[in-house]
């Protein structure tokens, strides 16, 4: 997805040599990608679990070195991770057993 956005912005910049409105479109595209595309949401303020820092659900990939700013955000992330792991084991019992044997 990121590669597609970057290449679209590059194409808009190249085409923008004759039309400067395309330069503005490229800047707007990159701004929207940085603002909403990579993080998956808008602002990170607030106290709810959905908008807490580090609250994006990463599936079964773990925290990835991220630190949570509050204990509540840490608990919410940990609970979501445990929920995903239980779901994975329930939906794929053979794969879960194979992974347990490898540990």
N, C-alpha and C positions, 0 to 999 in steps of 0.2 A: 504494500500500500504506500509506504513512504517513497519507494523508488518511483512509483507511478506519479505521485504528487510532485516530486523533484523534477522529473523529466517533463511533466506538463508545464511547470514553472519555467524551465529552461526554454521550452518551445515558445512560450508566451514572450519571453525576453527577446529571443531571436526575431520573432515576428514583430516585436515592438519597436524595431528600428524605424519602421515606417509609420507606426501608429502608437503614440505614447500612452493611449488608454490601455493597451495590452500590458504595458509595464505595470500600471496600477493593478491590473487584474492578477498579474504574477505575484506582486507584493501581497495583495489580499489573500490569494491562495496559500502562500507560505505562512502568513499570519494565522489564518484559520487552521492550518495543519498543526502549527506549533501550539496554538491555544487549545484546540479541541481534539485533534487527531491522535497525538501520541499518548495523552493522558486519559482519553476516553471520557472526559467531562469538563465542566467549567471550573469554577473556583473551588478551592479546597478548604474554605472556611466553614465554620459551623461546628456543631457538636454531635450531629447524628452520625450513625455508623456509615451511611451511604456517602456522606461528604467529608468524612474524616481523612486526614492525610494518610496516604498509603492504603486507602480503602478499595482500590480497584481489585477486582477478583482476578487472580492470576491462574486459576485452575489449580493443578497439582504441581506447579512449578516451584513453589516455595517463595520465600520473601525476596530473594535476589539481592541480599545485602541492604535492604531498606530498613530504616529505623522508624519506629512509630513515635509520634510526639507525645502521646498520652497513653496511659495504661488502658483506657477504654478502647482506643484505636487498636492497640496491640491485642486485646482480648477479642475484639470483633474480627480482626484478621485471622487470629488463631482459630476461632470458632468456625469461620468460613472455610478455612483450610481443612479442618477436621471433617466438616460436612462433605466437602468435595472428595476427601479420601474415603469416607464411608460409602458414598455413592459409587465411586469407582470400584471398590471391592464388591459391592452388591451387584453392579451391572457386568463386571468382568471377573468372575471368581477364578477362572483358570489362569488369567494373566496375573492376578494378585498373588496366587499361590506360587507361580513361577518366580515372581519378583522376590517373594519372601525366602525362597530357597537360595537365591543368589546372594542374599545378604550375609 
